[in-house]
Amino acid sequence: MAMTITPAAAERIKSFLASRGKGLGLRIGLKTSGCSGMAYILEFVDDLNDDDELYAIDGVNIIIDTKSLVYLQGIELDFVKEGLNEGFEFNNPNAKGECGCGESFTV
C-alpha cells in the first residue's frame, strides 16, 4: 500500500486511540456521497472485517477495505490546525476534482 501519514496525523490518531482506551486502528474508506460522488470515511476499528487489509504506517494501524484500496493508492493523510479549526486532510493524487464545499471528490 503506497499511503503516507504525516507526523501530525500519526500523533493525532495515536492520541485519539489512547483517549478511547481501545481499538485496533483507524479505518479509512470511501462511501458514495456528495456532489462529486465519493466521500472519505474515518472510523475506529475494534475488529477486522473479512475484506479488510491492515497496514502499519508510522506506528499507526490503518485499515482499508479492498474496494477502497484502488482509490486510496498514493494518498497522504494529514492533520491540520488553522486558527480554531482542525481536522484531517486528504491529499489524493487519484482525485480528478472535488465539489465546492470540499466534502466529496470524483476519480
C-alpha positions in Angstrom: 0.0 0.0 0.0 1.5 3.3 -1.1 0.0 5.6 1.5 1.7 8.1 3.8 0.7 9.7 7.0 2.2 13.0 8.2 3.7 13.1 11.7 0.9 15.4 12.8 -1.8 12.9 11.6 0.0 9.9 13.2 0.2 11.7 16.6 -3.4 12.7 16.4 -4.5 9.1 15.6 -2.4 7.8 18.5 -3.9 10.4 20.8 -7.5 9.5 19.8 -6.9 5.8 20.3 -5.2 6.4 23.7 -8.1 8.5 25.0 -10.6 6.0 23.6 -8.8 3.3 25.6 -9.2 0.6 23.0 -9.1 0.0 19.2 -7.0 -1.9 16.7 -6.6 1.2 14.5 -8.2 3.6 12.1 -10.3 2.7 9.1 -10.0 4.9 6.0 -12.6 4.1 3.4 -15.0 5.6 0.9 -18.7 5.9 0.5 -20.9 7.2 -2.2 -21.9 10.7 -1.2 -22.0 14.4 -2.0 -22.0 16.4 -5.2 -18.9 14.8 -6.8 -19.6 11.1 -5.9 -17.3 9.9 -3.2 -16.5 10.9 0.4 -14.0 9.7 2.9 -14.8 7.7 6.0 -12.7 7.7 9.1 -13.7 5.4 12.0 -12.1 3.4 14.8 -11.8 -0.3 14.3 -12.1 -2.9 17.1 -12.4 -6.0 14.9 -11.3 -6.6 11.3 -13.9 -7.5 8.6 -13.2 -10.3 6.1 -12.4 -7.7 3.3 -10.1 -5.5 5.4 -6.4 -5.0 4.8 -4.2 -3.9 7.8 -1.2 -1.6 7.2 1.2 -0.4 9.9 2.3 3.1 8.8 4.4 5.3 11.1 3.4 3.4 14.2 -0.3 3.5 13.4 -2.6 0.7 12.2 -4.6 1.8 9.1 -7.4 -0.5 8.0 -8.7 -0.2 4.4 -11.3 -2.4 2.8 -10.4 -4.0 -0.5 -12.9 -2.0 -2.5 -11.4 1.3 -1.4 -7.8 0.4 -2.0 -7.7 1.3 -5.7 -9.0 4.8 -4.9 -6.6 5.4 -2.0 -3.3 4.4 -3.6 -0.8 7.2 -3.1 -2.9 9.1 -0.6 -1.5 11.3 2.1 -3.3 11.8 5.4 -2.5 15.0 7.2 -3.8 16.6 10.4 -4.1 20.4 10.0 -4.8 23.2 12.6 -5.8 26.6 11.3 -6.9 29.0 13.9 -9.8 27.4 15.8 -10.4 24.8 13.1 -8.6 21.5 13.0 -9.1 18.2 11.2 -7.8 15.5 8.9 -7.0 16.5 5.4 -6.7 14.0 2.4 -4.2 14.7 -0.4 -5.3 12.2 -3.0 -3.5 12.1 -6.3 -6.3 10.0 -7.8 -8.9 12.7 -7.3 -9.8 14.4 -10.6 -12.0 17.0 -8.9 -14.0 17.9 -5.8 -17.1 19.7 -5.0 -17.1 23.3 -3.9 -17.7 22.5 -0.3 -14.8 20.0 -0.3 -16.9 17.2 1.2 -16.7 14.9 -1.8 -14.5 14.1 -4.8 -14.5 12.3 -8.1 -11.9 9.9 -9.7 
